[in-house]
Amino acid sequence: MDLFEQRLLAEGLRTIEGDSPTLSAGAQPNSGQKQVNFEKALLQRALQLDPQLQISALFLHFKRLTSRLFTLLAVLLAICGASTVQPFFFSGQGTQINFFWAFALFFIPNLLTLALWLLFFLRPSLLAEGWLARLSLFLLKTVEKRCDPLSIQNPHFWSLFKCYFKISFSGHLGRYQLSAATHLLWFSYFCGASLMLVIMLATHQVDFIWQTSILSAQSFQWLTQCLAYIPDLLGVAVPDLEQIQQSHLGVVNLLQDAQSSRFLWSSLLISSLMIYGVLPRVFLWLLMLFLLKVKRKQFSLNLSKPYYVQLRQSLKPNISALGVVDHDTVKGTSSVPLSSITPSQPLPPSFYPVALELSATQLSLCKKHVQQYAAQHIEPIMHVCDFSSQQILLAELPELNPQAVVLYVALSRVPDRGLLRFIKSLTSSTAKPFYLLLIDDGSACADINKRRSAWYALAAQAAISLDAIIQLTTNKEAQSL
């Protein structure tokens, strides 16, 4: 199972568990090696729970089902392409075909669908609309109930299908997945048409002509020469200017000239289908498959979602205790051993503390934490609470010597765009690593998990590592020290 499939499995597990991780995966193996990062830990948890929930088996079923569906559609499109040739060339000997009309009937639908594909490709948000998911879900239900009714007995079947569809067929992955399928289907169409065209031209006599009512003869001659330019460069036999002129409706050719003209016009039509129809679709198909493979490798989990933030508290707690903290007072960490209530990425010995718009109580806790973990810091803590203090910090930050910068914020505060812009300006002004300390002073909060998730989302946007976010946990005894 590659990394993308493991991350897809983790998303499937999140779909089953809902807003909070509720399932137990047992103890994590500890081989005495270096502690794994959070994402690897949650992927290991998903792999442990997979045999019980059969998530990967269902995802494999969805993958095979969509692959078979695309294969069936490709066969149908090949048959459709072959069937469009017969009405033009299966009408007996001595048939006269308008070359440009036949060419247009093959390529006008191709150009229209190419423009439609380009619209969806440039605006991938259109693929996230609910109508596509609902249509796919309806088709899948219809097929599954008739062909494989036992497969839908899994209680999480439809929710996992929605998860699989949302990841694989919407957004960036969906843009390349559906693009590859589109070009594959049109490649099949042109292959069927080209094959049937060769068969019909080999077994029937067809005279290619051109005619016009409102355009000049020079226009058609120029258009034919442009169409034949690339095939001629590739060494394909194409009609010259004299033969193009002699193919006008009403011109009588000698038998030998007529046979030569049929061969040259047939060669031009077949080569045009291959060069302007088959080859571009093959190139776009292979390009989309390559880009899809690249995007699958780049696919990442949004670890700032409330579910993953809560899961982090149990798999890789990143908590700093101020003073002596009772295990029962630690919020959201009831399943965490007391010995593990330490930062997963400890603060460096030397750091520069910055308080961002803290209350008096929160600022006092900030000072106590600095005294506890960086006793050598004797300067006053920089408290940024207005525009002038922001400008002073931005001016002084590049000249500071400490190894890192620690930003103290209140967990109960709602992070806004103004704070995000300021923190972005800080992280971009220096190459020093940044830590985000979330002060949990016991203030009432409607949904602490969503609030914590909002701070994780801000850190991700401000280029602060999620492992560098530490929750500063306190209790009444610690606050009174």
TORLUM-343080 format. One record per residue (C-alpha): residue number from 1; residue in three letters; chain; x, y, z. Coordinates in nm, 4 decimals. Each point is the difference from the previous one (the first is absolute). Layout:
<recs>
 num residu chaine        X        Y        Z
 NUM    ALA      A        X        Y        Z
...
</recs>
This chain:
<recs>
 num residu chaine        X        Y        Z
   1    MET      A   0.0000   0.0000   0.0000
   2    ASP      A   0.1605   0.3267  -0.1137
   3    LEU      A  -0.0114   0.3276   0.1894
   4    PHE      A  -0.3038   0.1333  -0.1885
   5    GLU      A  -0.1998  -0.3130   0.0782
   6    GLN      A   0.0975   0.0248   0.3672
   7    ARG      A  -0.1160   0.3608   0.0143
   8    LEU      A  -0.3196  -0.0964  -0.1810
   9    LEU      A  -0.0473  -0.2712   0.2611
  10    ALA      A   0.0437   0.2580   0.2772
  11    GLU      A  -0.2667   0.2195  -0.1615
  12    GLY      A  -0.2306  -0.2998  -0.0199
  13    LEU      A   0.0521  -0.0641   0.3708
  14    ARG      A  -0.0794   0.3651   0.0727
  15    THR      A  -0.3222  -0.0400  -0.1997
  16    ILE      A  -0.1036  -0.2956   0.2142
  17    GLU      A   0.0942   0.1532   0.3356
  18    GLY      A  -0.1604   0.3357  -0.0726
  19    ASP      A   0.1059   0.3153   0.1828
  20    SER      A   0.1997  -0.1741   0.2745
  21    PRO      A   0.2288  -0.3065   0.0092
  22    THR      A  -0.1922  -0.2617   0.1973
  23    LEU      A   0.1540  -0.3328  -0.1027
  24    SER      A   0.2871  -0.1633   0.1827
  25    ALA      A   0.2894  -0.1349  -0.2025
  26    GLY      A   0.1907  -0.1554   0.2882
  27    ALA      A   0.3474   0.0891   0.1143
  28    GLN      A   0.2430   0.1462  -0.2508
  29    PRO      A   0.3133  -0.2112  -0.0503
  30    ASN      A   0.3060   0.1450   0.1679
  31    SER      A   0.3311  -0.1342  -0.1235
  32    GLY      A   0.2127   0.2546   0.1817
  33    GLN      A   0.0658   0.1864  -0.3226
  34    LYS      A  -0.0561   0.3694  -0.0585
  35    GLN      A  -0.3581   0.1049   0.0595
  36    VAL      A  -0.2024   0.0137  -0.3209
  37    ASN      A  -0.1742   0.3171  -0.1089
  38    PHE      A  -0.3719   0.0497   0.0393
  39    GLU      A  -0.1007  -0.0814  -0.3567
  40    LYS      A   0.1881  -0.3293   0.0067
  41    ALA      A  -0.1636  -0.0838   0.3311
  42    LEU      A  -0.3505   0.0644  -0.1317
  43    LEU      A   0.0744  -0.2024  -0.3159
  44    GLN      A   0.1143  -0.2896   0.2194
  45    ARG      A  -0.3224   0.0329   0.1987
  46    ALA      A  -0.2052  -0.0128  -0.3200
  47    LEU      A   0.1858  -0.3123  -0.1149
  48    GLN      A  -0.0693  -0.1680   0.3368
  49    LEU      A  -0.3734   0.0739  -0.0209
  50    ASP      A  -0.0346  -0.0895  -0.3686
  51    PRO      A  -0.0409  -0.3803   0.0436
  52    GLN      A  -0.2904   0.0657   0.2337
  53    LEU      A  -0.1768   0.2579  -0.2185
  54    GLN      A   0.0975  -0.1262  -0.3489
  55    ILE      A   0.0589   0.3517  -0.1289
  56    SER      A   0.2809  -0.0814  -0.2434
  57    ALA      A  -0.2012  -0.2919  -0.1408
  58    LEU      A  -0.2896   0.2333  -0.0802
  59    PHE      A   0.2318   0.2600  -0.1515
  60    LEU      A   0.1538  -0.2724  -0.2174
  61    HIS      A  -0.3520  -0.1040  -0.1012
  62    PHE      A  -0.0805   0.3610  -0.1001
  63    LYS      A   0.3244   0.0235  -0.1966
  64    ARG      A  -0.0703  -0.3198  -0.1921
  65    LEU      A  -0.3596   0.1038  -0.0615
  66    THR      A   0.0978   0.3366  -0.1479
  67    SER      A   0.2722  -0.1658  -0.2077
  68    ARG      A  -0.2504  -0.2458  -0.1441
  69    LEU      A  -0.2447   0.2812  -0.0651
  70    PHE      A   0.2574   0.1992  -0.1951
  71    THR      A   0.0994  -0.3131  -0.1937
  72    LEU      A  -0.3641  -0.0657  -0.0911
  73    LEU      A  -0.0473   0.3612  -0.1084
  74    ALA      A   0.3185  -0.0193  -0.2094
  75    VAL      A  -0.1311  -0.3077  -0.1819
  76    LEU      A  -0.3368   0.1665  -0.0585
  77    LEU      A   0.1703   0.3137  -0.1340
  78    ALA      A   0.2146  -0.2114  -0.2338
  79    ILE      A  -0.3154  -0.1676  -0.1338
  80    CYS      A  -0.1683   0.3393  -0.0308
  81    GLY      A   0.2966   0.1377  -0.1945
  82    ALA      A  -0.0060  -0.2975  -0.2343
  83    SER      A  -0.3755   0.0282  -0.0541
  84    THR      A   0.0238   0.3659  -0.1047
  85    VAL      A   0.2162  -0.0933  -0.2991
  86    GLN      A  -0.2433  -0.2451  -0.1599
  87    PRO      A  -0.2775   0.2473  -0.0991
  88    PHE      A   0.2536   0.1960  -0.2090
  89    PHE      A   0.1832  -0.2816  -0.1758
  90    PHE      A  -0.2439  -0.2926  -0.0237
  91    SER      A  -0.2310   0.1155  -0.2737
  92    GLY      A   0.1258  -0.1958  -0.2992
  93    GLN      A   0.2566   0.0565  -0.2753
  94    GLY      A   0.0614   0.3405  -0.1483
  95    THR      A  -0.0784   0.1852   0.3220
  96    GLN      A   0.0987   0.3665   0.0147
  97    ILE      A   0.0922   0.1434   0.3397
  98    ASN      A   0.0558   0.3626   0.0859
  99    PHE      A   0.3431  -0.0234   0.1639
 100    PHE      A  -0.0366   0.3007   0.2256
 101    TRP      A  -0.3501  -0.0960   0.1112
 102    ALA      A   0.1241  -0.3443   0.1020
 103    PHE      A   0.3016   0.1548   0.1740
 104    ALA      A  -0.2188   0.2508   0.1853
 105    LEU      A  -0.2411  -0.2684   0.1235
 106    PHE      A   0.2926  -0.1789   0.1627
 107    PHE      A   0.1683   0.3042   0.1529
 108    ILE      A  -0.2742   0.2444   0.0977
 109    PRO      A  -0.1174  -0.2204   0.2933
 110    ASN      A   0.3653  -0.0489   0.0921
 111    LEU      A   0.0662   0.3734   0.0106
 112    LEU      A  -0.3156   0.0675   0.2023
 113    THR      A   0.0876  -0.2604   0.2627
 114    LEU      A   0.3597   0.1244   0.0036
 115    ALA      A  -0.1247   0.3507   0.0820
 116    LEU      A  -0.2307  -0.1424   0.2683
 117    TRP      A   0.2879  -0.1986   0.1511
 118    LEU      A   0.2190   0.3094   0.0007
 119    LEU      A  -0.2708   0.1902   0.1903
 120    PHE      A  -0.0166  -0.2647   0.2730
 121    PHE      A   0.3778  -0.0327   0.0052
 122    LEU      A   0.0575   0.3723   0.0528
 123    ARG      A  -0.2833   0.0217   0.2560
 124    PRO      A   0.0314  -0.3143   0.2153
 125    SER      A  -0.2469   0.1439   0.2494
 126    LEU      A  -0.2777  -0.1022  -0.2405
 127    LEU      A   0.0885  -0.3632   0.0711
 128    ALA      A  -0.0759   0.0512   0.3691
 129    GLU      A  -0.3673   0.0695  -0.0669
 130    GLY      A  -0.2436  -0.2435   0.1584
 131    TRP      A  -0.1721  -0.0999  -0.3241
 132    LEU      A   0.2999  -0.2042  -0.1171
 133    ALA      A   0.0220  -0.1904   0.3292
 134    ARG      A  -0.3762  -0.0618   0.0111
 135    LEU      A  -0.0055  -0.1277  -0.3588
 136    SER      A   0.2951  -0.2311   0.0630
 137    LEU      A  -0.1563  -0.1254   0.3233
 138    PHE      A  -0.3278  -0.0746  -0.1781
 139    LEU      A   0.1766  -0.1924  -0.2794
 140    LEU      A   0.2093  -0.1948   0.2500
 141    LYS      A  -0.3037  -0.0930   0.2065
 142    THR      A  -0.1820  -0.1229  -0.3087
 143    VAL      A   0.2926  -0.2145  -0.1163
 144    GLU      A   0.0885  -0.1346   0.3435
 145    LYS      A  -0.3557  -0.1016   0.0904
 146    ARG      A  -0.0363  -0.1997  -0.3221
 147    CYS      A   0.3481  -0.1440  -0.0462
 148    ASP      A   0.1459  -0.0305   0.3507
 149    PRO      A  -0.2650   0.0457   0.2704
 150    LEU      A   0.2230  -0.1513   0.2713
 151    SER      A   0.2594   0.2755  -0.0339
 152    ILE      A  -0.2329   0.2680   0.1393
 153    GLN      A  -0.0550  -0.1824   0.3288
 154    ASN      A   0.2926   0.1832   0.1574
 155    PRO      A  -0.1613   0.2681   0.2209
 156    HIS      A   0.2553   0.2569  -0.1174
 157    PHE      A  -0.0261  -0.0827  -0.3711
 158    TRP      A  -0.1663   0.3211  -0.1212
 159    SER      A   0.1823   0.2362   0.2332
 160    LEU      A   0.3349  -0.1455  -0.1104
 161    PHE      A  -0.1033   0.0284  -0.3644
 162    LYS      A  -0.0731   0.3708   0.0522
 163    CYS      A   0.3421   0.0355   0.1639
 164    TYR      A   0.1714  -0.1853  -0.2868
 165    PHE      A  -0.1866   0.2025  -0.2614
 166    LYS      A   0.0743   0.3330   0.1701
 167    ILE      A   0.3737  -0.0685   0.0046
 168    SER      A   0.0414  -0.1785  -0.3339
 169    PHE      A  -0.2477   0.1855  -0.2201
 170    SER      A  -0.0115   0.3547   0.1326
 171    GLY      A   0.2514   0.2746   0.0553
 172    HIS      A   0.3526  -0.0391  -0.1345
 173    LEU      A  -0.0002  -0.3783  -0.0195
 174    GLY      A  -0.3404  -0.0041  -0.1682
 175    ARG      A   0.1162   0.2489  -0.2587
 176    TYR      A   0.2711  -0.2363  -0.1247
 177    GLN      A  -0.1959  -0.3216   0.0617
 178    LEU      A  -0.3003   0.1102  -0.2063
 179    SER      A   0.2246   0.1633  -0.2614
 180    ALA      A   0.1846  -0.3274  -0.0537
 181    ALA      A  -0.3332  -0.1835  -0.0309
 182    THR      A  -0.1314   0.2562  -0.2506
 183    HIS      A   0.3028  -0.0270  -0.2269
 184    LEU      A  -0.0052  -0.3785   0.0263
 185    LEU      A  -0.3621  -0.0096  -0.1171
 186    TRP      A   0.0660   0.2263  -0.2972
 187    PHE      A   0.3111  -0.1985  -0.0853
 188    SER      A  -0.2202  -0.3093  -0.0125
 189    TYR      A  -0.2507   0.1843  -0.2187
 190    PHE      A   0.2637   0.1009  -0.2553
 191    CYS      A   0.1601  -0.3449   0.0042
 192    GLY      A  -0.3364  -0.1584  -0.0841
 193    ALA      A  -0.0702   0.2581  -0.2698
 194    SER      A   0.3476  -0.0325  -0.1547
 195    LEU      A  -0.0127  -0.3788  -0.0041
 196    MET      A  -0.3438  -0.0080  -0.1622
 197    LEU      A   0.1053   0.2715  -0.2459
 198    VAL      A   0.2941  -0.2110  -0.1183
 199    ILE      A  -0.2268  -0.3037  -0.0401
 200    MET      A  -0.2673   0.1924  -0.1922
 201    LEU      A   0.2502   0.1687  -0.2306
 202    ALA      A   0.1669  -0.3362  -0.0657
 203    THR      A  -0.3293  -0.1625  -0.1040
 204    HIS      A  -0.1926   0.2889  -0.1618
 205    GLN      A   0.0676   0.2497  -0.2749
 206    VAL      A  -0.0429   0.3562   0.1199
 207    ASP      A   0.0635   0.3208  -0.1928
 208    PHE      A   0.0884   0.2984   0.2172
 209    ILE      A  -0.1213   0.3357  -0.1223
 210    TRP      A  -0.0411   0.3483   0.1368
 211    GLN      A  -0.2702   0.2514  -0.0800
 212    THR      A  -0.1137   0.3416   0.1154
 213    SER      A  -0.2799   0.2491  -0.0572
 214    ILE      A   0.1229   0.3179   0.1693
 215    LEU      A   0.3752  -0.0532   0.0455
 216    SER      A   0.2661   0.0314  -0.2679
 217    ALA      A   0.1850  -0.2952  -0.1450
 218    GLN      A   0.3283   0.1505   0.1204
 219    SER      A  -0.1246  -0.0226   0.3612
 220    PHE      A  -0.0501  -0.3759  -0.0230
 221    GLN      A   0.3285  -0.0499  -0.1809
 222    TRP      A   0.1857   0.1950   0.2695
 223    LEU      A  -0.1772  -0.1901   0.2773
 224    THR      A   0.0879  -0.3343  -0.1583
 225    GLN      A   0.3645   0.0979  -0.0347
 226    CYS      A   0.0107   0.1056   0.3665
 227    LEU      A  -0.1582  -0.3302   0.1052
 228    ALA      A   0.2489  -0.1965  -0.2102
 229    TYR      A   0.3069   0.1919   0.1209
 230    ILE      A   0.0908  -0.2179   0.2995
 231    PRO      A  -0.0843  -0.3348  -0.1715
 232    ASP      A   0.2166   0.1097  -0.2951
 233    LEU      A   0.2900   0.0767   0.2364
 234    LEU      A  -0.0368  -0.3515   0.1427
 235    GLY      A   0.0227  -0.1541  -0.3456
 236    VAL      A  -0.3698  -0.0832  -0.0383
 237    ALA      A  -0.1356   0.0128  -0.3574
 238    VAL      A  -0.2345   0.2992  -0.0326
 239    PRO      A  -0.1649   0.1710  -0.2996
 240    ASP      A   0.1859   0.2888  -0.1621
 241    LEU      A  -0.1520   0.3280  -0.1194
 242    GLU      A  -0.0993  -0.1366  -0.3409
 243    GLN      A  -0.1678  -0.3051   0.1493
 244    ILE      A  -0.1830   0.2212   0.2510
 245    GLN      A  -0.1353   0.2108  -0.2865
 246    GLN      A  -0.1072  -0.3101  -0.1952
 247    SER      A  -0.2017  -0.1271   0.2973
 248    HIS      A  -0.2576   0.2775  -0.0343
 249    LEU      A  -0.3576  -0.1211  -0.0493
 250    GLY      A  -0.0753  -0.0359  -0.3712
 251    VAL      A   0.3587  -0.0481  -0.1198
 252    VAL      A   0.0422  -0.3197  -0.2068
 253    ASN      A   0.3255  -0.1897   0.0594
 254    LEU      A   0.1572  -0.2764  -0.2022
 255    LEU      A  -0.0162  -0.3487   0.1493
 256    GLN      A   0.3685  -0.0080   0.0933
 257    ASP      A  -0.0148   0.3501   0.1488
 258    ALA      A  -0.3153  -0.0909   0.1934
 259    GLN      A   0.1654  -0.3041   0.1565
 260    SER      A   0.3032   0.2051   0.1012
 261    SER      A  -0.2263   0.2727   0.1405
 262    ARG      A  -0.1964  -0.2520   0.2097
 263    PHE      A   0.3203  -0.1337   0.1536
 264    LEU      A   0.1417   0.3444   0.0795
 265    TRP      A  -0.3222   0.1361   0.1531
 266    SER      A  -0.0479  -0.3217   0.1983
 267    SER      A   0.3577   0.0278   0.1262
 268    LEU      A  -0.0618   0.3616   0.1030
 269    LEU      A  -0.3212  -0.0852   0.1872
 270    ILE      A   0.1533  -0.2925   0.1894
 271    SER      A   0.3182   0.1905   0.0864
 272    SER      A  -0.2091   0.2993   0.1128
 273    LEU      A  -0.1978  -0.2207   0.2370
 274    MET      A   0.3213  -0.1416   0.1408
 275    ILE      A   0.1992   0.3246   0.0230
 276    TYR      A  -0.2733   0.2440   0.1043
 277    GLY      A  -0.2216  -0.2430   0.1876
 278    VAL      A   0.1788  -0.3030   0.1441
 279    LEU      A   0.3476   0.1372   0.0771
 280    PRO      A  -0.1099   0.3146   0.1921
 281    ARG      A  -0.2346  -0.2084   0.2139
 282    VAL      A   0.2745  -0.2554   0.0676
 283    PHE      A   0.2388   0.2780   0.0983
 284    LEU      A  -0.2553   0.1672   0.2288
 285    TRP      A  -0.0972  -0.3361   0.1508
 286    LEU      A   0.3612  -0.0887   0.0853
 287    LEU      A   0.0630   0.3535   0.1282
 288    MET      A  -0.3036  -0.0143   0.2307
 289    LEU      A   0.1069  -0.3420   0.1296
 290    PHE      A   0.3449   0.1373   0.0783
 291    LEU      A  -0.1405   0.3094   0.1737
 292    LEU      A  -0.2473  -0.2202   0.1886
 293    LYS      A   0.2881  -0.2111   0.1281
 294    VAL      A   0.1830   0.3157   0.1099
 295    LYS      A  -0.3093   0.1378   0.1763
 296    ARG      A  -0.0578  -0.3301   0.1780
 297    LYS      A   0.3532   0.0232   0.1419
 298    GLN      A  -0.0669   0.3600   0.1058
 299    PHE      A  -0.3347  -0.0805   0.1618
 300    SER      A   0.0065   0.0839   0.3692
 301    LEU      A  -0.2395  -0.0114   0.2922
 302    ASN      A  -0.1387   0.3180   0.1480
 303    LEU      A   0.1383  -0.0548   0.3481
 304    SER      A  -0.1582   0.3209   0.1279
 305    LYS      A  -0.3502  -0.1513  -0.0100
 306    PRO      A  -0.1591  -0.0475   0.3447
 307    TYR      A   0.0098  -0.3801  -0.0355
 308    TYR      A   0.3759  -0.0104  -0.0576
 309    VAL      A   0.0682   0.2620   0.2661
 310    GLN      A  -0.1848  -0.2150   0.2553
 311    LEU      A   0.1787  -0.3102  -0.1222
 312    ARG      A   0.3325   0.1753   0.0484
 313    GLN      A  -0.0803   0.0425   0.3703
 314    SER      A  -0.0104  -0.3771   0.0440
 315    LEU      A   0.2624  -0.1206  -0.2514
 316    LYS      A   0.2610   0.2703   0.0364
 317    PRO      A  -0.0957   0.2440   0.2762
 318    ASN      A   0.1669   0.3361  -0.0324
 319    ILE      A  -0.0694   0.1453   0.3447
 320    SER      A   0.2167   0.2047   0.2311
 321    ALA      A  -0.0881  -0.0077   0.3700
 322    LEU      A   0.0372   0.3148   0.2068
 323    GLY      A   0.0893  -0.1037   0.3511
 324    VAL      A  -0.1407  -0.3248   0.1395
 325    VAL      A  -0.3061  -0.0932  -0.2048
 326    ASP      A  -0.2455  -0.2611   0.1149
 327    HIS      A  -0.0771  -0.2585  -0.2690
 328    ASP      A  -0.3765   0.0412   0.0430
 329    THR      A   0.0157   0.3727  -0.0727
 330    VAL      A   0.1592  -0.0412  -0.3410
 331    LYS      A  -0.2735   0.0673  -0.2517
 332    GLY      A  -0.0409  -0.2349  -0.2898
 333    THR      A   0.2785  -0.2297   0.1175
 334    SER      A  -0.1779  -0.2475   0.2234
 335    SER      A   0.1543  -0.2907  -0.1878
 336    VAL      A   0.3529   0.1444   0.0075
 337    PRO      A   0.2514  -0.1369   0.2521
 338    LEU      A   0.1260   0.2591   0.2477
 339    SER      A   0.3566  -0.0605  -0.1095
 340    SER      A  -0.0867   0.0967  -0.3579
 341    ILE      A  -0.1311   0.3486   0.0840
 342    THR      A   0.3097   0.1626  -0.1459
 343    PRO      A   0.0559   0.1747  -0.3319
 344    SER      A   0.0656  -0.2398  -0.2874
 345    GLN      A   0.2318   0.2681  -0.1365
 346    PRO      A   0.1586   0.1570   0.3108
 347    LEU      A   0.0911   0.3661   0.0080
 348    PRO      A   0.3658   0.0807  -0.0691
 349    PRO      A   0.2169   0.1177   0.2918
 350    SER      A  -0.0025   0.3555  -0.1339
 351    PHE      A  -0.3122   0.1640  -0.1401
 352    TYR      A  -0.1544   0.3431  -0.0267
 353    PRO      A  -0.3498   0.0190   0.1552
 354    VAL      A  -0.2697   0.2171  -0.1590
 355    ALA      A  -0.3434   0.0463   0.1586
 356    LEU      A  -0.2788   0.0797  -0.2469
 357    GLU      A  -0.2900   0.1996   0.1452
 358    LEU      A  -0.0269  -0.1872   0.3309
 359    SER      A  -0.2064   0.0895   0.3020
 360    ALA      A   0.1673   0.0755   0.3332
 361    THR      A  -0.0558  -0.3555   0.1255
 362    GLN      A   0.1236  -0.1536  -0.3250
 363    LEU      A   0.3046   0.2271  -0.0047
 364    SER      A   0.0822  -0.1107   0.3548
 365    LEU      A  -0.0159  -0.3642  -0.1081
 366    CYS      A   0.2211   0.0822  -0.2960
 367    LYS      A   0.2644   0.1509   0.2306
 368    LYS      A  -0.0103  -0.3024   0.2315
 369    HIS      A   0.0490  -0.2341  -0.2943
 370    VAL      A   0.3013   0.1993  -0.1212
 371    GLN      A   0.1519  -0.0091   0.3502
 372    GLN      A  -0.0536  -0.3747   0.0164
 373    TYR      A   0.1412  -0.0939  -0.3431
 374    ALA      A   0.2394   0.2873  -0.0767
 375    ALA      A   0.1280   0.1314   0.3318
 376    GLN      A   0.2897   0.1742  -0.1759
 377    HIS      A  -0.2416   0.2368  -0.1735
 378    ILE      A   0.0098   0.3159   0.2144
 379    GLU      A  -0.1333   0.2608  -0.2434
 380    PRO      A  -0.3647   0.1108   0.0192
 381    ILE      A  -0.2311  -0.2134  -0.2091
 382    MET      A  -0.1055   0.1707  -0.3225
 383    HIS      A  -0.3767   0.0515   0.0263
 384    VAL      A  -0.1481   0.0899  -0.3391
 385    CYS      A  -0.3351   0.1659   0.0536
 386    ASP      A  -0.0156   0.2848  -0.2530
 387    PHE      A   0.1332   0.1088  -0.3398
 388    SER      A   0.3071   0.1813   0.1359
 389    SER      A   0.1169  -0.3060   0.1945
 390    GLN      A  -0.0488  -0.2103  -0.3126
 391    GLN      A   0.2298   0.2298  -0.1981
 392    ILE      A   0.2616  -0.0023   0.2771
 393    LEU      A   0.0045  -0.3807   0.0032
 394    LEU      A   0.0248  -0.0210  -0.3786
 395    ALA      A   0.2956   0.2371   0.0075
 396    GLU      A   0.1838  -0.1783   0.2828
 397    LEU      A  -0.0705  -0.3624  -0.0910
 398    PRO      A   0.2669  -0.0428  -0.2739
 399    GLU      A   0.2704   0.1219   0.2415
 400    LEU      A  -0.0845  -0.2401   0.2839
 401    ASN      A   0.2433  -0.2798   0.0935
 402    PRO      A  -0.2200  -0.2674   0.1668
 403    GLN      A  -0.0452  -0.3331  -0.1745
 404    ALA      A  -0.3781   0.0341  -0.0390
 405    VAL      A  -0.2971   0.2296   0.0497
 406    VAL      A  -0.2888  -0.1116   0.2233
 407    LEU      A  -0.3387   0.1623  -0.0533
 408    TYR      A  -0.2338  -0.0137   0.3006
 409    VAL      A  -0.3713   0.0246  -0.0889
 410    ALA      A  -0.3233  -0.0692   0.1859
 411    LEU      A  -0.1634  -0.3282  -0.1005
 412    SER      A  -0.3428   0.1472   0.0732
 413    ARG      A   0.0510   0.2812  -0.2515
 414    VAL      A  -0.1403  -0.0262  -0.3523
 415    PRO      A   0.2913   0.0423  -0.2466
 416    ASP      A  -0.0859   0.2667  -0.2576
 417    ARG      A   0.1456   0.1105  -0.3331
 418    GLY      A   0.1834   0.2934   0.1528
 419    LEU      A   0.1900  -0.2261   0.2383
 420    LEU      A   0.0716  -0.2415  -0.2856
 421    ARG      A   0.1501   0.2791  -0.2120
 422    PHE      A   0.2166   0.1157   0.2897
 423    ILE      A   0.1320  -0.3493   0.0771
 424    LYS      A   0.0683  -0.0544  -0.3708
 425    SER      A   0.2042   0.3189  -0.0049
 426    LEU      A   0.1969  -0.1289   0.3006
 427    THR      A   0.0778  -0.3418  -0.1471
 428    SER      A   0.1027   0.1537  -0.3323
 429    SER      A   0.2345   0.2548   0.1614
 430    THR      A   0.2424  -0.2547   0.1459
 431    ALA      A   0.1156  -0.3550  -0.0569
 432    LYS      A  -0.0235  -0.0871   0.3707
 433    PRO      A  -0.2487  -0.2768   0.0909
 434    PHE      A  -0.3243   0.1088   0.1634
 435    TYR      A  -0.1966  -0.1676   0.2791
 436    LEU      A  -0.3627   0.0680   0.0834
 437    LEU      A  -0.0953  -0.0292   0.3691
 438    LEU      A  -0.3762  -0.0296   0.0564
 439    ILE      A  -0.0755   0.1178   0.3537
 440    ASP      A  -0.2907  -0.1950   0.1449
 441    ASP      A  -0.0913   0.2046   0.3079
 442    GLY      A  -0.3338  -0.1727   0.0565
 443    SER      A  -0.2076   0.2678  -0.1755
 444    ALA      A  -0.3392  -0.1191  -0.1164
 445    CYS      A  -0.0158  -0.0973  -0.3659
 446    ALA      A  -0.3011  -0.1383  -0.1879
 447    ASP      A   0.2029  -0.2527  -0.1984
 448    ILE      A   0.3615  -0.0270   0.1081
 449    ASN      A   0.0796  -0.2567  -0.2699
 450    LYS      A  -0.1110   0.2310  -0.2828
 451    ARG      A   0.1849   0.2896   0.1595
 452    ARG      A   0.3172  -0.2077   0.0223
 453    SER      A  -0.0499  -0.1076  -0.3617
 454    ALA      A  -0.0277   0.3658  -0.1055
 455    TRP      A   0.3403   0.0724   0.1541
 456    TYR      A   0.1507  -0.3008  -0.1783
 457    ALA      A  -0.1432   0.1283  -0.3288
 458    LEU      A   0.1527   0.3432   0.0665
 459    ALA      A   0.3380  -0.1564   0.0728
 460    ALA      A  -0.0092  -0.1978  -0.3236
 461    GLN      A  -0.0765   0.3158  -0.1985
 462    ALA      A   0.2751   0.1922   0.1793
 463    ALA      A   0.2648  -0.2659  -0.0772
 464    ILE      A   0.0303  -0.1169   0.3606
 465    SER      A   0.0492  -0.3735   0.0435
 466    LEU      A  -0.2994  -0.1682   0.1624
 467    ASP      A   0.2432  -0.1928   0.2192
 468    ALA      A   0.1188   0.3383   0.1315
 469    ILE      A  -0.3411   0.0754   0.1516
 470    ILE      A  -0.0002  -0.0553   0.3760
 471    GLN      A  -0.2968   0.0264   0.2309
 472    LEU      A   0.0889   0.1615   0.3310
 473    THR      A  -0.2144  -0.1781   0.2578
 474    THR      A  -0.0531   0.1479   0.3449
 475    ASN      A  -0.2191  -0.0508   0.3033
 476    LYS      A  -0.1014   0.2149   0.2966
 477    GLU      A   0.3024  -0.1091   0.2005
 478    ALA      A   0.2335   0.0898  -0.2851
 479    GLN      A  -0.1629   0.3377  -0.0528
 480    SER      A   0.0416   0.0878   0.3663
 481    LEU      A   0.3717  -0.0790   0.0111
</recs>
